[in-house]
Amino acid sequence: MVGSKTDTIDLSTLSAPALAELGPVLGGAQSALQSLLGAMRVYLGRYGHDSGWPIHFHVIPIYQWVEDLFWQDERYRILQAFGQSPPEPATDGAELTLFVWREFCEREDPPSILGPSVHEAIEMLRENITARFGNSAVGPSSPLMAGERRL
């Protein structure tokens, strides 16, 4: 996650410096996940709206092995009943986000991760973003944070 240190749930109330840093940091996270870790796609989304949590964006990498797990899990075929089905089986960001959220975030016993752990990946991203943007985007004076602690 990449989020604000400001206690707000409203993007429009962030300061101009926080907003100016947010886009490049999210873009840097996407670029790093693709180039360093081989993510096929990276979904960026804001889902929370409860007070007490600062505004934050989930950064969700999709690897080939994640999509393969999605297709192997028959429970998710029910999603094909919604909307208009393409001529060939296909999935989209909404379906894969649901899959990642339910299987990797909410399950007591999630599937094994192929590659670096979540904590290792966050450290790699932190180092990459620091190298790209300097300490201003990830240091103590930055209005942004990531993962379980500040970038």
N, C-alpha and C positions, 0 to 999 in steps of 0.2 A: 504494500500500500504506500501511496505517496499522499501526504496530507498536510494540512495547515497546522501551525502551532497556535493559531488564533482560535479561540473558542467560539466558533460560529458554524452553523449548518448551511449557511447561505453564501454561495460563491460570490454574489454581488457585493457582499460586505467586506471581502478581503481587500487589503491595501493594494495599491498599484504595484509596489515592489513584489509582493507575494504573487500577484497575478502574472507579473512579468517573468518570475522564476518558474512558475508552475508548468507552462507549456514546454520550455526547453528541458526541464527535468523529466517530464512524462515522455517527451520525444527521445531523450537520451536513454531512458529505461527501455523503451521499445527497441531502439537501435541496438543496445547492448544485449538484450535478450535474444535478438535475432543473430547478431554477429558472434557473440561469445558462447551462447548456449544452443544455438541452432533452432530457436523457436520458428515454426512455420508462420504463425500469426500471433499477434499480441492484442488482446482486448483491454481497453481502458474504460472503466465505468465507475460512476458514482451511484451507490445504491442506498446507503444509509440516510435516514432523515430524522433520527431521534436526537433530541437535545441531550447534552452531556458528552457528546462525542464531536470532535472538530471535523469539519468537512474533509473528506479523504476520497481518494480514487483507488480502486482495485486495479492492479496491473496483472493480467492473467495471460501467461504464456501458453500457447497451444503447440505441442510437439506432435510429431507423427505418432508416437506411441500413445499419447493421450487420445488422439482421434481414433486410433485402432481399438483402444479399450472401449470407447464410446460405441463403436460399431459392434463389438463383441457382446455388449450388454443388452440383451433382448428387452429389458424393461423400458428402454428409451425408444423402442420402435413405435410406441404409442404416440410419440410426438409427430409421426408422419400423418396421423389422422387429422391434424390441425393444419389449416391453410391449404394451399394448392400444391400438390405433389409434383415435383419436376419429373421428367421422363426417366432419369437415372437417380438412384439414391444419392442424396446430398444432405449436408447439414449446414448449419449457419452458426453465427456467433451466439445467438440466444440459446440454442440447444447445447452447444459446447460449454457455455458459461454455466448453465444449469447443471450439466454433468460434472464439471470441475467443482462447483460449489457443493453439490450434494455428496460426491464421492471422495473428494480430497479435503474438504473443509469441515463437513458435518459428521462424517462417519467416524465411529470409534476406532475402526480398524481400516484406514484408507489403503488403497492399492499402493504397492511399492513404487517409489519414484525412480526413474532411470536417469542417472546423471547426478549432479551435485544436489545436496540437500537444500531445503528452502533457506536455511541460515547461510550456507555457503554461497548460494546464488545472490542473496541480499548483500553479502560482503563484496562479491565480485561487482555487483551493480554500483555499490557505494564507491568502490575504488575507481571504476570506470567513469562515473559521473564526476567525481572529484578531479580526475585527470582531464576531463573535457571542459568543466566549468569552473574549476578551482574551488577553494573552500567557501566562497561566497554562497554557492548553491547548496552546500552541505554542512557548513560549519555552524557553530553555536549561534551566530547572528542571523542565520538564514531563517526565513519565516516558514520553511518547509521541514517535514520529517518523513521518514520512510520506515517501513517494516515495523518492528516492535519498539524501535527507538529512533532517535533522530538520525538523519543521513550522516 
